[in-house]
């Protein structure tokens, strides 16, 4: 470990400090996140049931580690995989003690040929789902339209817009993939690995503070793509140097007037290109 004690400071800061302005760093809310993370809830219930029903002596150290991992997942959603990895080491042996015999009896009741047939059916069902459920895009990721403003990003591309861009955190890497080098984002998911503390402080201060324009002026930002309900978006839309040029229920695209006079002229004369409506978008 070439970092010495600083490594543990980084781990504690990363794993235990909630950042509600980042989706994956927010605390787990069963009412809001239950549908998306139903696997986490199921695994937690199975783990608790296995430990409770197994009356034999348990390894208290591993149970304690599992409990800490579970609490860390509640504090930060990004720690849910850590809980799952820990559960792999703790839960199976407890689960095995009271379900193994029942599973063996069920398995023995089926001939080998039936087991092979069921396995082939399962493989076939998985293959069919991959090839048909994504309408010809089995190896791509479906972009949820209620979470990513892909139509506004397409609008930027069609109209050759670009510049130093103030992009909402969750969308930055998607914008890099689609618009680099036309749009140079303020920060992205690499966070402190690629950006200094001052830059991060300035970004979130502008995103959630009361006066975003001084920061955007200092960094030479001339394009902003933000959630429509965001404080910075509302303030920029009412600022005389900025104008909202395109929006939907999710997001709003704003431009600095002095940097995009040509486009604004085309916008006023109705010569801009509009992105066609798309029911589904896939990445890449």
N, C-alpha and C positions, 0 to 999 in steps of 0.2 A: 504494500500500500504506500505509494509515493506521496500521498496527500496528508498522511498523519491524522490528527484529530479532526481536521477539516472535513474529511470524508464523512464522519459520523454527524458533524454539524449539518452537512448537506442532506444526509439521509433523513435526519429528524425534521429539518425544515421542509423537505419535499413531501414526506409521508404524513406529517402531522399538522400541517398548516392549511386550513381550508381557504380556498380562493373562490368565493361564490360567483365572481365575474367570469370564471372559466367553467364551462359546462362539466368537464370531466373531473374538476377539482371540487365541485359542490358536494355538500352532504347528501346522503341517500335519503330520499323522501318516498316512503312506500305508496303514498297516494298519487304522487306525480310520476314516479319512476317504476312503479310496480309492474306495469305492462312491458316496459322495455327490458327490465332486469328480473323477469319472472324466474329465470334460471338461478339467480342468486337467492331469491326467496325459497325456491324449492330445495336448493342445496343446504341452506341454513336449517330448514325444517328437517331434512333427512339427517343432517349431522346431529342436531339436538335430539332427535328421536333415537338414533343409534346409540348415543352416549347414555341416554336415560334408560333405555330398555336393556342394555347390556349390564347385567348385575355383577359381572366379574370385575376384578381389580383393574383400574385404568391407570395409564401413565399420566400422572398429574402434570408433569412438565409439558407434554405435548398438548394436553387439554388446555393448559394455560396459554400456550402459543396459539392454539386455534382460537381461543377467546379474544386474544389481543388482535389477531388477524381479522376477526369478525368485527370488532369495534372499529378498527382502522377502515374497514369497508363502509361502515356507517358514517364515519367522519368524512371520508373522501371516496366518491364513486370509483375513482381510478384505482383504488386498492382492492376492488372486488376480485380481480384475477389472483392477487396475493392470497386472499382467503380461500379461493378454489384450489390453489396449489398446496396450501397447508392442509386443507381437508383431505387431499389425496393421501397424505402421510398418516393421518389420524383416524379417519372415519372407516375405511374399508374393513379393518380387522374387527371393529366393533359391530359393524353391519353384518359381517360374515358369520358371526357367532349365532345369530338367531334367524337368518334367512337362507344360509347356505344349504341346509338339509332340504328345505322346501323347494328351493330352486333345482336342486339335484333330482328330486322326485319328479318335478315337472319335466325336466329335461329327459329323464329316463323313460318317460311315458311316450315320447315321440321317437319313431324310428330314425335312423341316420339319414335316410333318403328325404324324409319330411324336413329335417333340419337344413339339409342342403337346399331344398326347394324354397324354404322360407328365406334363407340367406340370399339366394339368387333374386327372389322377388324384392327383397329390401334393396339390393344393389340396383335392380332395374328401376324401382320407384325413385331412388335418389338420382339416377341418371336422367330419367324422364323429367323430373322436377327441374334439374339444372338446365336442360335443353329447351324446355317449353315454358316454364314459368317466367322467364326473363325475355321472352319474345326474341330469340336469336342472339341474346347477349349473355351466355352462360358464364363467362369468365370475367364479366365486368361488374361493377358495384352500382346498384341503383341509388341515384342521388335523391333523397327525400325533398320534395318541393316545398314542404312546410318548414324546412330547416336551412336550406341553401337557396339563395337568390340566383339560380342558374340562368333565368331569363334576363336579368339585369346584367349579369356577367357576359352573356351573349350579345346584349345590346352594346356594351363597351367595346367588344371585339369587332362587331359589324361597323361601328362608326369610328374606328381607329382612335379611340380615346386612350389616354394613358397619363403617366406622370407619377410623382411621389404620391402614394395612395394610403389613406387612412382607412383600413379595412377592419371590420369587426373580427375579433380573435378567432372565432370558430370557422371563419371563411377564408382566412389568410392563405393557408396552404392550397386550397382549391383555386384561389385566385392566382397563386404562383404557377400552378400546373396549367391553367388555361390562358393566362395573360402575360406571363413573363416573356421577354423583358419589357413589354409595353408598360406594365404597371409594377412599380417597385413598392412592396408593402412596408409598412412601418415596423411591425414585428410579426412573427409567426410562431408555430408550435414548438420551435426549438428553444424558445423562451431564454432563460439565462445562459444556455449553452452557446448562444450566438449573439446575445444582446446584453449590454451593460445595465447595471442597476438604475442609472440615471435615465436611460432610454425607456426601460420598463415603467419607471415611476412617471415619466412624462406621458407615456401612452395611456396608462390607466387613469391618470389625472385628467387628461383630455376627454377620455371616453365617459367617465362618470363624474367629472367635476362640473363646476358651474360656469367655467369660461374656457372652452376648447380652443378658441381662435389664437391666443398667444402661443400655444404649443405648436399648432399647425403652421403658424407664420414662421416660427423659429426653425422648423424642419423643412420648410418649403413645400408643404403639402398642397396639392391643387385638385385632388379628387378624393371623395369620401364615399364609402359604401357601408351603410350602417343600418341596424334594425330601426324600423320606422318609429318605434316607441322609445328609442334611446334618447337620453337627455341631450347628448352632443348633437344628434341628428336634428332634434327640434330647434336647438339654438342656432345651428348653422343655417337651417332653412329660413330663419328669420333674420339672418345677418345680411347687411347690404352688399358684402363682397362675395357672397355665395348664393347659389341658386339650385333648387331641386329640379332635375331634368327628367327623371323617370322614377317610378315607384310602383310597388304593389303592396299587398297586405303585410308582407314580411319585412321588406327593406326599402331603402330610398337611396338613390344615387344623386350626389351633390357635386357641383363643380365650382371652382374658383373662377369668377367671371373674367378676370384679367388674363388668365392662362388659357382660356378656351373660347375666345371671342369668335373664331371661325366657326366652331361647332354651334355656338349659340345663334350665330347668324343663320346657319342652315336649319336649326331647330325652329326659329321664328318664321322661316319661309316654308316649313313643312318638307324639307329635303332630307331628313334623317331616315335611317333604316331601322325598322322595328323588327325585333326577333319574332319569328313565327311561334305561336303557342305550341307547347310540347307537353303532352300528358305525362311522359316518362323521360327521364334523362339518365344516362349511364356514364360512369367514369371508368376508365379514361375515354 
